[in-house]
């Protein structure tokens, strides 16, 4: 019969769990979605909305908040969404923790509080 040292077994279990949490903290990124007051261009014919970076000609488009676009049933234009315009990539969970501790500066947001874009 194999005898286990309880202290060693507990230490190995806690160490493994800690290591798993650290690895997950470095591997998992936190993304931010745009605030609902962010301005987007909409195409009323296609019922799609665009980020300003995805638009070259605004003559057939109008500018409204994403909250309004969603309430009208509009969807993000697929190519614009795929390019990541409606999300801001954030830091890893470990980076967020270091940010909260004041060690790292907060990443500049993609969107301003007034709903405009930070390009």
Helices and strands as residue ranges (DSSP letters): H 6-27, E 32-33, E 39-43, E 48-50, G 52-54, E 62-65, H 66-71, E 75-76, H 78-82, E 87-88, H 93-100
